[in-house]
């Protein structure tokens, strides 16, 4: 009986092992096509509602942006935008005259000194004369008192107001920005400044502008506290150039571009020298590389096992 029980047990175990080997696990294949019709409709509706909700949210988010109400300035063909084009230094000189006679009444350029004009738009004697036209509070002297003196080349352009509070009080609460880096600080650069200066117009029907503000489509919010600063024949150029509105705006924008980037011409000059030097140096380096490495790159290494 013991022997029979052992044989039966061994046989049943072998049968179970064979059954385990032969049985395959049924894999669950789930696809959209195999779903019932009700679930298909539910998933499709959920996808459509989700996509529509996301699209509506994006549309609402874009619609409430104040920046979309701004009129973007066009791209003007500035003569200094070329790869090897320099600034128009005659225009820089006229632009300084525009700033001095028109813009300096409200706007400062505290990062620009009279010495920066030397060799760019004025000669050194001319820059000294311009500097001496202002009076600078200096001191103290030997007696401990402050005194006024004529300006020097090292002095910076004078500020129209002593502090920001005085500037706000004189401009109905608006603070005129400093113009030293205004071209780099505004999106669009000189295109934006030119469009802003020449873009004053009457507000369209249905748009009310508060008293003391002026409509300008290029300014954020379209209402600007600065009155139209330039117009035809707003000044007389020293070189006799007709002072039309577009000419005045072009000259002051060129001057502001130079003020924000005084290394403009030198940067392009150095870049041109670098390109010319690279055109000569790179082929020589490539030839030397091929010459030096040709022996190593063309050699053949063979392994000879010991006998």
Backbone bond lengths (Angstrom), bond angles and torsions (degrees), N, CA, C in turn:
res aa  C-N    CA-C-N  psi(-1)  N-CA   C-N-CA  omega(-1)  CA-C   N-CA-C  phi
1 X - - - 1.466 - - 1.531 110.71 -
2 X 1.284 115.62 -41.12 1.479 119.65 179.47 1.511 110.35 -61.97
3 X 1.357 114.92 -42.42 1.472 117.80 179.78 1.521 111.24 -65.93
4 X 1.351 117.53 -39.08 1.465 121.22 179.61 1.525 111.52 -65.94
5 X 1.371 113.92 -40.44 1.469 117.91 178.56 1.523 111.16 -63.58
6 X 1.291 117.48 -37.57 1.473 120.92 179.06 1.522 111.24 -66.41
7 X 1.368 115.76 -40.25 1.466 119.13 179.03 1.524 110.69 -65.01
8 X 1.354 116.63 -43.32 1.472 120.75 -179.77 1.525 111.02 -63.80
9 X 1.350 115.18 -41.88 1.470 119.93 179.24 1.519 111.47 -63.75
10 X 1.307 116.00 -42.66 1.467 119.85 178.90 1.521 111.22 -65.12
11 X 1.308 116.41 -39.48 1.461 119.36 179.71 1.521 112.30 -67.20
12 X 1.325 115.90 -42.18 1.474 118.49 179.29 1.520 111.71 -66.65
13 X 1.341 116.45 -34.50 1.466 119.36 177.39 1.509 111.35 -67.18
14 X 1.361 115.90 -40.95 1.466 119.11 178.59 1.534 109.98 -64.42
15 X 1.349 115.58 -37.41 1.466 119.37 178.85 1.514 111.43 -64.28
16 X 1.321 116.32 -41.62 1.469 120.05 178.95 1.521 111.75 -64.68
17 X 1.350 115.32 -39.34 1.465 118.57 178.72 1.520 111.00 -65.27
18 X 1.325 115.91 -42.60 1.462 119.35 178.89 1.528 111.43 -65.43
19 X 1.331 115.43 -36.95 1.466 119.01 178.90 1.522 110.92 -67.06
20 X 1.338 115.66 -36.72 1.471 118.92 178.61 1.508 111.05 -66.91
21 X 1.351 116.90 -36.67 1.455 120.24 179.38 1.523 111.74 -69.24
22 X 1.350 115.44 -36.53 1.457 118.39 -175.33 1.522 113.14 -80.03
23 X 1.345 116.66 -25.12 1.461 118.84 -176.98 1.529 109.88 -76.60
24 X 1.320 117.46 134.76 1.461 123.47 178.37 1.520 108.86 -111.39
25 X 1.333 114.04 141.60 1.464 119.15 178.41 1.513 109.96 -75.30
26 X 1.292 117.21 129.15 1.449 121.83 -179.29 1.530 109.09 -77.04
27 X 1.338 116.23 122.13 1.462 121.55 -178.78 1.530 109.43 -88.15
28 X 1.335 113.06 142.99 1.467 119.33 -179.45 1.519 108.88 -91.46
29 X 1.297 116.92 114.42 1.453 122.88 177.04 1.522 107.64 -102.93
30 X 1.377 114.87 111.49 1.459 120.18 -178.51 1.522 108.59 -114.00
31 X 1.306 118.26 122.39 1.449 123.13 178.19 1.516 108.68 -138.14
32 X 1.360 114.23 164.16 1.464 118.33 -179.44 1.519 111.72 -66.09
33 X 1.333 116.58 -32.31 1.467 119.12 -178.68 1.520 112.68 -69.92
34 X 1.353 115.95 -26.80 1.465 118.87 -177.79 1.518 113.27 -85.15
35 X 1.350 117.01 -5.67 1.454 119.11 -178.51 1.528 110.76 -74.92
36 X 1.298 115.73 155.81 1.477 118.44 174.78 1.527 111.42 -64.96
37 X 1.309 115.78 161.06 1.459 120.65 -176.15 1.519 111.88 -62.90
38 X 1.323 118.34 -36.61 1.468 120.81 -179.90 1.516 112.13 -64.35
39 X 1.364 116.37 -41.39 1.465 119.16 179.39 1.527 110.81 -69.19
40 X 1.340 116.15 -35.29 1.467 118.80 177.51 1.523 110.24 -60.51
41 X 1.307 116.73 -45.78 1.465 120.42 -179.66 1.518 111.07 -63.69
42 X 1.338 116.54 -40.21 1.464 120.00 -178.95 1.528 111.50 -65.55
43 X 1.353 117.00 -44.90 1.461 119.91 179.76 1.530 111.65 -66.27
44 X 1.326 116.75 -39.80 1.466 119.61 178.13 1.516 111.29 -63.27
45 X 1.329 116.73 -43.43 1.466 120.46 178.31 1.520 111.39 -62.84
46 X 1.344 116.51 -41.30 1.465 120.17 178.98 1.524 111.60 -63.36
47 X 1.332 117.25 -41.25 1.461 120.40 178.71 1.515 112.66 -65.20
48 X 1.360 115.20 -42.00 1.464 118.78 179.33 1.524 110.83 -64.91
49 X 1.342 117.33 -43.07 1.465 120.07 179.91 1.523 111.58 -65.31
50 X 1.349 117.39 -39.81 1.467 119.98 179.26 1.527 111.45 -64.70
51 X 1.334 115.76 -46.21 1.470 119.41 179.13 1.524 111.16 -63.01
52 X 1.334 116.28 -43.16 1.457 119.32 178.51 1.516 112.69 -64.16
53 X 1.335 116.42 -38.91 1.464 119.21 178.66 1.515 112.38 -65.11
54 X 1.349 116.42 -42.18 1.465 119.69 178.03 1.526 111.22 -64.24
55 X 1.350 115.83 -42.43 1.465 119.29 178.10 1.513 112.32 -63.79
56 X 1.338 117.13 -40.34 1.457 120.30 178.73 1.520 111.60 -65.85
57 X 1.339 116.55 -39.73 1.465 119.86 178.80 1.519 111.33 -63.71
58 X 1.342 116.29 -42.29 1.463 119.18 178.05 1.525 111.31 -64.97
59 X 1.328 116.44 -39.95 1.464 119.57 179.36 1.525 111.25 -64.63
60 X 1.336 116.72 -42.12 1.460 119.51 178.11 1.519 111.41 -66.87
61 X 1.321 116.16 -38.52 1.465 119.50 179.24 1.518 110.99 -64.27
62 X 1.327 117.24 -39.46 1.450 120.48 178.32 1.524 111.66 -71.73
63 X 1.317 116.73 -32.10 1.464 119.12 -175.25 1.517 112.11 -72.53
64 X 1.328 117.85 -26.16 1.460 119.47 -178.05 1.525 112.40 -93.89
65 X 1.320 118.18 3.85 1.452 120.36 176.41 1.518 109.72 -72.19
66 X 1.305 116.20 127.25 1.460 118.87 177.80 1.516 111.56 -71.46
67 X 1.352 116.99 -25.11 1.463 119.37 -177.57 1.524 111.93 -67.73
68 X 1.325 117.60 -23.78 1.458 119.38 179.58 1.522 111.78 -72.43
69 X 1.331 116.99 -15.98 1.448 119.95 178.74 1.519 111.75 -85.63
70 X 1.333 117.64 -6.50 1.452 120.88 179.98 1.528 109.98 -82.69
71 X 1.306 114.53 147.83 1.453 121.24 175.19 1.519 107.89 -92.28
72 X 1.323 116.49 115.06 1.456 119.88 -176.20 1.525 109.94 -73.67
73 X 1.334 117.87 137.28 1.472 119.69 -177.13 1.519 110.99 -70.76
74 X 1.317 117.06 146.70 1.468 119.93 176.13 1.520 110.95 -74.49
75 X 1.314 115.75 167.42 1.457 121.67 177.42 1.519 109.39 -90.45
76 X 1.315 115.75 116.16 1.461 120.81 -179.02 1.529 110.03 -93.83
77 X 1.333 117.40 149.63 1.476 120.46 -177.72 1.532 111.57 -81.85
78 X 1.319 116.92 75.58 1.459 120.86 179.14 1.531 109.81 -68.80
79 X 1.313 115.26 139.16 1.463 119.40 -176.90 1.519 112.53 -70.03
80 X 1.317 118.16 -18.28 1.472 120.73 -178.47 1.521 112.88 -97.00
81 X 1.316 118.24 8.30 1.461 120.48 -179.52 1.520 113.45 -85.59
82 X 1.323 118.20 -8.34 1.452 120.39 179.96 1.518 112.42 -69.43
83 X 1.329 114.97 164.36 1.454 120.22 -177.27 1.522 111.80 -63.34
84 X 1.319 116.89 -37.27 1.463 121.03 -179.26 1.527 110.85 -120.34
85 X 1.324 117.57 22.99 1.467 121.59 -178.62 1.518 109.94 -91.83
86 X 1.318 115.46 138.87 1.458 121.28 179.10 1.524 109.94 -101.53
87 X 1.313 115.21 170.35 1.452 120.47 176.98 1.531 110.47 -71.62
88 X 1.314 115.58 150.48 1.458 121.67 176.30 1.530 107.56 -81.78
89 X 1.324 117.05 104.03 1.458 120.26 -173.05 1.525 111.62 -73.29
90 X 1.316 118.29 -26.95 1.460 119.38 172.16 1.523 110.74 -65.41
91 X 1.330 116.26 -37.47 1.464 120.12 176.64 1.522 111.11 -69.21
92 X 1.342 117.36 -33.61 1.464 120.28 176.10 1.528 110.25 -62.91
93 X 1.329 116.22 -41.80 1.474 120.02 178.99 1.521 110.69 -63.00
94 X 1.337 116.81 -45.30 1.466 119.25 177.86 1.529 110.88 -65.85
95 X 1.349 116.62 -36.24 1.460 119.52 178.51 1.512 112.72 -63.96
96 X 1.331 116.71 -36.33 1.469 118.83 175.48 1.522 110.52 -64.65
97 X 1.323 117.08 -37.26 1.454 119.83 177.44 1.518 111.05 -64.17
98 X 1.351 116.88 -38.45 1.465 120.13 176.67 1.526 110.36 -64.44
99 X 1.327 115.93 -44.98 1.472 117.95 179.12 1.525 111.24 -61.52
100 X 1.329 116.40 -43.66 1.467 119.91 -176.39 1.511 111.90 -65.09
101 X 1.335 118.03 -41.59 1.454 120.70 -173.60 1.524 113.77 -91.97
102 X 1.334 117.82 -19.33 1.464 120.00 -175.33 1.529 111.39 -119.27
103 X 1.338 116.01 -55.60 1.463 119.65 -168.90 1.528 113.41 -80.80
104 X 1.346 117.91 -30.06 1.461 120.12 -172.97 1.517 112.93 -68.97
105 X 1.339 118.41 -10.55 1.455 119.94 177.67 1.527 111.77 -67.09
106 X 1.346 117.34 -25.63 1.466 121.05 -178.30 1.525 112.83 -125.47
107 X 1.330 118.00 -33.72 1.455 121.75 -173.23 1.527 110.57 -103.56
108 X 1.303 115.27 144.15 1.466 122.15 177.66 1.523 109.98 -103.57
109 X 1.326 114.89 163.21 1.466 122.71 171.30 1.526 106.33 -139.07
110 X 1.325 114.61 71.93 1.456 120.48 -169.43 1.524 113.71 -73.78
111 X 1.320 119.04 -9.37 1.462 120.82 179.89 1.524 112.61 -102.02
112 X 1.323 117.06 9.98 1.461 121.42 -178.27 1.520 108.43 -119.98
113 X 1.341 115.38 130.20 1.458 121.95 178.96 1.523 109.56 -110.29
114 X 1.339 115.18 163.51 1.467 119.84 -179.59 1.523 111.46 -65.10
115 X 1.309 117.76 -28.51 1.466 120.14 179.45 1.527 111.57 -66.31
116 X 1.333 117.09 -22.76 1.468 119.52 178.76 1.520 112.34 -69.48
117 X 1.336 117.10 -18.56 1.463 120.11 179.84 1.520 112.69 -79.77
118 X 1.339 116.58 -18.26 1.463 120.29 -175.16 1.523 109.37 -68.92
119 X 1.325 115.19 128.60 1.454 120.74 179.34 1.512 114.60 80.26
120 X 1.316 117.63 -2.77 1.468 121.25 179.73 1.526 110.37 -110.91
121 X 1.309 116.36 -57.58 1.460 120.59 179.60 1.522 112.42 -123.96
122 X 1.333 117.70 -18.74 1.460 121.96 -177.36 1.525 109.27 -137.68
123 X 1.310 114.24 156.61 1.459 119.60 171.58 1.530 109.02 -80.87
124 X 1.318 115.89 169.43 1.462 118.77 -178.98 1.528 112.41 -62.64
125 X 1.344 120.73 -44.52 1.481 118.62 176.07 1.523 112.79 -60.68
126 X 1.341 117.92 -38.98 1.460 120.04 178.92 1.522 111.09 -65.57
127 X 1.329 117.32 -40.76 1.467 119.95 178.84 1.531 110.96 -66.17
128 X 1.332 117.85 -34.99 1.468 120.70 177.24 1.521 110.71 -65.23
129 X 1.327 117.06 -40.76 1.467 120.55 177.85 1.522 110.23 -62.65
130 X 1.326 117.24 -42.40 1.468 120.72 178.31 1.521 111.05 -62.92
131 X 1.323 116.84 -39.80 1.459 119.98 -179.11 1.527 111.84 -69.33
132 X 1.304 116.10 -35.29 1.467 119.24 -178.07 1.513 112.97 -73.54
133 X 1.315 117.71 -10.34 1.458 120.05 178.12 1.524 112.63 -73.59
134 X 1.318 118.07 -16.66 1.460 121.08 -179.61 1.523 109.10 -103.74
135 X 1.322 115.94 159.85 1.456 122.78 176.20 1.521 108.61 -113.72
136 X 1.315 115.39 131.69 1.458 121.97 -175.70 1.517 108.58 -116.25
137 X 1.321 116.16 132.44 1.463 120.81 175.40 1.516 108.18 -79.87
138 X 1.317 115.99 121.44 1.461 121.07 -175.98 1.521 108.54 -132.04
139 X 1.294 115.05 174.10 1.455 119.15 178.03 1.510 112.02 130.08
140 X 1.303 116.14 -171.45 1.476 126.70 2.72 1.528 111.88 -78.69
141 X 1.344 114.63 159.22 1.454 120.43 178.10 1.524 110.26 -87.49
142 X 1.314 116.05 -164.70 1.468 120.03 -177.63 1.519 112.65 -63.97
143 X 1.323 116.43 -24.79 1.464 119.56 179.54 1.521 112.88 -93.88
144 X 1.340 116.71 1.32 1.456 120.28 179.45 1.500 114.56 85.47
145 X 1.315 117.86 11.78 1.455 122.14 -178.94 1.522 110.32 -102.50
146 X 1.325 115.40 148.30 1.448 121.45 173.29 1.528 109.40 -80.42
147 X 1.297 116.71 150.56 1.458 121.09 -178.29 1.519 108.73 -143.73
148 X 1.306 114.80 163.82 1.464 120.91 177.19 1.514 108.86 -106.73
149 X 1.305 115.76 146.53 1.455 122.23 -178.98 1.527 108.54 -142.44
150 X 1.321 118.08 160.83 1.467 120.17 173.80 1.528 110.20 -67.43
151 X 1.306 115.37 151.33 1.457 120.04 -178.42 1.517 112.55 -67.53
152 X 1.317 115.03 157.91 1.458 122.57 177.81 1.532 108.72 -122.73
153 X 1.319 115.17 171.40 1.466 119.19 -179.75 1.520 111.72 -61.86
154 X 1.309 117.64 -29.26 1.468 120.42 -178.24 1.516 113.33 -78.23
155 X 1.320 118.12 -9.59 1.459 121.17 -179.17 1.527 110.31 -78.13
156 X 1.321 114.75 147.45 1.456 120.91 178.15 1.522 109.98 -86.98
157 X 1.329 114.85 163.05 1.456 119.53 -179.57 1.530 109.15 -57.94
158 X 1.325 117.86 139.70 1.467 119.71 -178.26 1.522 111.81 -69.41
159 X 1.330 115.07 149.18 1.454 120.81 177.66 1.520 109.68 -89.26
160 X 1.329 117.76 142.02 1.473 119.02 179.43 1.527 113.17 -72.82
161 X 1.341 117.42 -23.29 1.455 121.01 -178.96 1.533 108.76 -131.07
162 X 1.319 115.00 153.12 1.463 119.54 -177.39 1.516 112.52 -74.99
163 X 1.335 118.11 -28.45 1.452 121.65 -177.18 1.519 108.58 -156.70
164 X 1.352 117.78 165.47 1.480 120.03 -179.71 1.519 113.88 -61.74
165 X 1.336 117.92 -31.66 1.458 119.50 179.95 1.522 111.44 -65.03
166 X 1.339 116.12 -40.20 1.463 119.13 177.37 1.530 110.92 -66.56
167 X 1.337 116.53 -35.33 1.462 119.88 178.00 1.519 110.94 -66.00
168 X 1.324 117.43 -42.33 1.474 120.08 178.04 1.526 111.54 -65.17
169 X 1.318 116.73 -40.49 1.459 119.72 -178.96 1.520 112.02 -64.96
170 X 1.324 117.15 -31.82 1.464 120.44 -178.95 1.520 112.77 -84.73
171 X 1.336 118.30 -9.35 1.470 121.05 -176.32 1.520 112.28 -127.28
172 X 1.327 116.83 35.61 1.469 122.59 176.10 1.528 112.49 56.61
173 X 1.319 116.29 37.88 1.458 121.11 177.14 1.510 115.40 90.67
174 X 1.339 118.48 -9.82 1.468 121.85 179.77 1.525 109.35 -89.71
175 X 1.317 115.79 137.76 1.458 121.55 -179.29 1.524 109.42 -100.10
176 X 1.323 118.77 111.52 1.475 119.68 177.97 1.529 110.25 -64.44
177 X 1.329 118.21 127.40 1.469 119.87 -176.95 1.526 111.58 -73.21
178 X 1.313 115.01 154.83 1.457 120.66 173.15 1.533 108.91 -70.87
179 X 1.325 116.53 139.54 1.461 121.20 -172.79 1.520 113.40 -98.73
180 X 1.320 118.62 7.60 1.459 119.63 -176.17 1.524 111.56 -61.54
181 X 1.343 117.08 -43.46 1.457 121.44 -177.65 1.525 111.24 -125.06
182 X 1.317 117.25 27.45 1.464 120.50 -173.64 1.521 111.26 -64.94
183 X 1.333 118.69 -30.82 1.460 120.83 -179.13 1.527 110.53 -67.79
184 X 1.330 117.38 -38.93 1.465 120.26 177.58 1.521 112.21 -79.47
185 X 1.308 117.47 -21.38 1.464 120.82 -176.27 1.515 113.19 -85.61
186 X 1.317 118.54 -11.04 1.460 121.81 -178.53 1.522 109.97 -114.33
187 X 1.322 115.24 137.12 1.456 120.42 177.66 1.528 109.31 -66.01
188 X 1.308 116.04 125.39 1.450 120.71 -176.68 1.507 113.11 106.06
189 X 1.355 118.05 -15.93 1.450 121.43 175.48 1.517 112.66 60.34
190 X 1.337 115.10 -134.15 1.457 119.53 -177.71 1.528 112.12 -68.43
191 X 1.332 118.48 -22.69 1.466 120.21 174.58 1.528 110.49 -62.56
192 X 1.333 115.81 -42.32 1.464 119.62 179.29 1.526 111.38 -66.84
193 X 1.340 116.99 -44.64 1.463 119.62 -178.53 1.527 110.70 -64.10
194 X 1.336 116.54 -42.75 1.469 119.78 178.56 1.524 110.91 -62.45
195 X 1.335 116.91 -45.01 1.465 120.23 -179.61 1.518 111.05 -65.32
196 X 1.332 116.77 -37.08 1.462 119.69 179.62 1.522 111.04 -66.54
197 X 1.332 117.37 -42.04 1.461 120.16 -177.56 1.526 112.03 -68.77
198 X 1.312 116.76 -32.71 1.467 120.28 -176.87 1.524 113.18 -103.99
199 X 1.336 118.07 5.68 1.466 120.76 -172.79 1.512 115.49 -100.21
200 X 1.330 119.56 7.84 1.462 120.47 178.16 1.527 109.75 -66.62
201 X 1.326 115.56 135.41 1.460 120.53 179.71 1.523 108.77 -157.91
202 X 1.301 115.25 175.16 1.460 120.16 177.46 1.524 109.62 -74.19
203 X 1.322 118.07 141.98 1.468 119.40 179.34 1.514 111.00 -65.93
204 X 1.324 118.09 146.87 1.470 120.43 178.65 1.517 111.37 -68.91
205 X 1.325 115.03 168.50 1.465 120.46 -179.21 1.518 110.57 -61.33
206 X 1.316 115.72 133.74 1.452 121.17 179.15 1.511 114.50 91.67
207 X 1.331 118.14 -4.41 1.465 122.07 179.69 1.518 108.25 -107.46
208 X 1.319 116.19 121.23 1.461 121.86 179.35 1.518 108.94 -105.64
209 X 1.299 115.81 130.95 1.470 122.11 178.90 1.518 108.24 -109.44
210 X 1.317 115.82 129.04 1.457 120.78 -178.39 1.527 111.17 -62.13
211 X 1.302 116.19 152.38 1.464 121.49 -178.96 1.534 109.60 -63.32
212 X 1.292 115.90 135.30 1.456 121.50 -177.37 1.507 113.60 94.55
213 X 1.343 118.01 -7.41 1.452 122.89 177.70 1.528 109.39 -112.82
214 X 1.323 115.05 162.40 1.457 121.79 -177.54 1.527 108.98 -130.67
215 X 1.322 115.37 143.48 1.462 119.86 -177.00 1.519 110.15 -81.89
216 X 1.334 114.61 128.18 1.469 121.27 176.23 1.526 107.15 -146.24
217 X 1.320 118.71 113.00 1.475 120.33 -174.89 1.520 114.00 -66.66
218 X 1.321 118.94 -16.07 1.455 120.82 -178.35 1.528 112.65 -89.40
219 X 1.317 117.00 -10.78 1.463 120.76 -179.41 1.524 109.31 -90.36
220 X 1.336 119.14 139.23 1.476 120.14 178.10 1.528 111.42 -57.94
221 X 1.301 115.92 121.51 1.454 121.04 -175.65 1.502 114.30 91.84
222 X 1.333 117.53 -10.25 1.456 125.40 176.91 1.530 114.34 66.49
223 X 1.310 119.22 -2.96 1.461 122.15 179.51 1.521 108.34 -117.43
224 X 1.311 117.36 116.53 1.455 123.19 -175.92 1.523 109.31 -120.20
225 X 1.319 115.19 143.20 1.456 120.02 -177.73 1.516 113.80 -82.46
226 X 1.324 118.33 -11.40 1.461 121.38 -179.78 1.522 109.89 -86.50
227 X 1.307 115.53 126.93 1.463 119.93 176.37 1.523 109.52 -68.20
228 X 1.340 118.44 158.90 1.471 119.74 178.13 1.531 110.63 -54.27
229 X 1.336 117.94 113.70 1.471 119.12 -172.15 1.516 114.33 -82.19
230 X 1.328 118.33 -24.50 1.468 120.19 -175.43 1.518 109.85 -128.01
231 X 1.285 114.60 153.82 1.461 122.78 175.75 1.522 106.71 -157.94
232 X 1.290 117.45 176.93 1.458 121.18 -178.97 1.530 110.61 -61.57
233 X 1.330 115.15 132.79 1.469 122.23 178.73 1.526 112.02 59.56
234 X 1.347 116.53 38.76 1.450 119.42 176.96 1.525 111.21 -70.54
235 X 1.335 117.01 -20.24 1.456 122.91 176.88 1.509 108.61 -155.46
236 X 1.308 115.70 173.34 1.455 121.83 176.61 1.522 109.11 -115.34
237 X 1.317 115.63 121.43 1.455 119.66 179.54 1.529 110.54 -71.37
238 X 1.328 114.79 146.24 1.468 119.89 179.49 1.525 112.03 -67.32
239 X 1.358 116.59 -29.05 1.462 119.25 -178.23 1.519 112.88 -91.39
240 X 1.325 117.66 4.58 1.461 120.82 176.53 1.509 115.36 84.83
241 X 1.319 119.35 5.82 1.460 121.21 178.20 1.526 110.58 -65.97
242 X 1.337 119.22 134.63 1.474 120.25 177.62 1.527 110.76 -60.16
243 X 1.310 115.61 126.93 1.463 121.16 -175.76 1.517 110.63 -90.89
244 X 1.326 116.52 66.25 1.456 120.12 173.02 1.525 109.84 -75.23
245 X 1.325 116.05 165.32 1.461 119.15 -178.22 1.519 111.50 -60.65
246 X 1.320 117.09 -45.60 1.461 119.93 -178.67 1.526 111.10 -66.58
247 X 1.341 118.06 -36.21 1.462 120.82 179.01 1.523 110.58 -67.41
248 X 1.312 116.90 -42.67 1.464 121.00 178.55 1.524 110.58 -63.18
249 X 1.335 116.73 -44.50 1.461 119.96 179.09 1.521 111.32 -64.48
250 X 1.335 116.86 -40.68 1.465 120.49 178.91 1.520 111.11 -62.75
251 X 1.334 117.60 -42.98 1.461 120.64 -177.38 1.529 111.55 -67.96
252 X 1.310 117.49 -43.18 1.459 118.79 -178.42 1.528 110.63 -70.50
253 X 1.328 118.19 -31.23 1.467 120.30 176.16 1.524 111.01 -68.91
254 X 1.327 117.02 -38.38 1.464 119.79 175.84 1.527 110.81 -64.72
255 X 1.329 116.34 -40.53 1.469 120.29 176.96 1.525 111.15 -63.09
256 X 1.321 117.73 -41.54 1.465 120.91 179.77 1.527 111.47 -69.39
257 X 1.335 118.10 -33.11 1.462 120.73 175.02 1.524 110.27 -64.03
258 X 1.337 116.82 -42.62 1.463 119.29 177.25 1.530 111.01 -66.02
259 X 1.334 117.28 -39.88 1.459 120.17 -179.90 1.520 111.69 -62.75
260 X 1.334 116.89 -38.80 1.458 120.39 179.80 1.518 112.63 -77.74
261 X 1.327 117.42 -24.32 1.460 121.34 -177.35 1.528 109.25 -141.47
262 X 1.338 117.92 71.87 1.471 119.67 -177.58 1.520 113.54 -65.49
263 X 1.323 117.75 -18.13 1.471 121.10 179.36 1.517 111.98 -90.02
264 X 1.316 118.46 14.96 1.466 122.97 -175.19 1.524 111.67 -55.04
265 X 1.333 117.18 -54.14 1.463 120.43 -176.93 1.525 111.52 -68.23
266 X 1.326 116.79 -40.94 1.461 120.02 -179.81 1.525 111.20 -65.71
267 X 1.321 116.93 -36.97 1.467 120.37 179.35 1.522 110.69 -63.08
268 X 1.329 116.99 -44.45 1.462 119.63 179.58 1.525 111.08 -69.12
269 X 1.328 116.89 -35.76 1.459 119.69 178.82 1.529 110.71 -64.95
270 X 1.325 116.59 -43.82 1.460 119.77 178.04 1.518 111.50 -66.48
271 X 1.327 117.33 -37.06 1.458 119.68 177.42 1.514 112.22 -64.81
272 X 1.339 116.63 -38.83 1.465 119.95 177.80 1.527 110.82 -66.16
273 X 1.328 117.49 -40.30 1.458 120.50 176.92 1.527 111.06 -63.77
274 X 1.334 116.33 -38.86 1.455 119.94 179.48 1.531 111.03 -65.28
275 X 1.327 117.15 -41.67 1.464 119.80 178.58 1.524 111.45 -65.03
276 X 1.316 116.96 -40.51 1.463 119.76 179.31 1.527 111.11 -67.14
277 X 1.329 116.41 -41.33 1.457 118.81 177.21 1.514 112.79 -66.46
278 X 1.336 115.88 -37.79 1.462 119.19 179.05 1.520 111.70 -67.39
279 X 1.335 117.46 -34.32 1.462 120.38 179.00 1.531 111.35 -63.03
280 X 1.322 117.32 -27.39 1.464 120.86 178.01 1.524 111.21 -90.71
281 X 1.320 116.31 -39.66 1.463 120.12 -172.78 1.519 112.89 -76.05
282 X 1.325 117.77 -40.33 1.464 120.24 -175.51 1.532 112.36 -62.36
283 X 1.346 120.46 -45.81 1.479 118.15 176.22 1.527 113.30 -60.92
284 X 1.344 118.10 -36.69 1.461 120.20 177.87 1.523 111.70 -65.75
285 X 1.327 115.97 -42.65 1.468 119.28 178.63 1.521 110.41 -64.80
286 X 1.334 116.74 -40.04 1.460 119.81 178.70 1.527 110.97 -63.96
287 X 1.333 117.70 -41.01 1.465 121.10 178.59 1.525 110.48 -65.17
288 X 1.327 117.41 -43.37 1.468 120.00 179.73 1.518 110.54 -64.63
289 X 1.305 116.48 -36.53 1.469 119.62 178.61 1.515 110.40 -64.62
290 X 1.330 117.68 -45.85 1.459 120.54 178.35 1.525 111.05 -64.89
291 X 1.318 116.81 -37.04 1.462 120.46 -178.71 1.528 110.80 -68.87
292 X 1.326 116.76 -43.20 1.465 119.97 -176.35 1.517 112.31 -73.75
293 X 1.298 117.20 -37.01 1.460 120.75 -173.50 1.521 113.18 -96.58
294 X 1.339 117.65 -2.73 1.464 118.65 -177.82 1.523 112.05 -63.73
295 X 1.328 117.29 -35.52 1.468 120.34 179.71 1.514 110.50 -66.42
296 X 1.333 116.49 -44.34 1.467 119.84 -177.90 1.527 111.80 -71.93
297 X 1.325 117.26 -37.23 1.460 120.00 -176.80 1.529 112.24 -77.68
298 X 1.323 118.69 -20.06 1.462 121.00 -178.40 1.532 113.39 -101.43
299 X 1.307 117.55 -1.68 1.467 118.91 -178.41 1.521 110.32 -77.22
300 X 1.303 115.65 156.81 1.444 122.58 -179.23 1.530 108.88 -118.62
301 X 1.305 116.44 127.09 1.469 121.45 -179.07 1.529 107.20 -103.52
302 X 1.292 115.59 121.54 1.469 121.99 180.00 1.528 109.03 -117.96
303 X 1.305 114.80 136.73 1.456 120.12 179.84 1.520 109.15 -97.53
304 X 1.295 116.76 122.62 1.460 121.94 178.69 1.529 107.47 -114.36
305 X 1.290 114.48 105.75 1.485 117.65 -179.08 1.526 109.78 -66.03
306 X 1.283 115.08 147.74 1.494 117.85 178.23 1.514 111.25 -65.60
307 X 1.309 114.90 144.90 1.462 119.98 179.82 1.528 111.20 -81.40
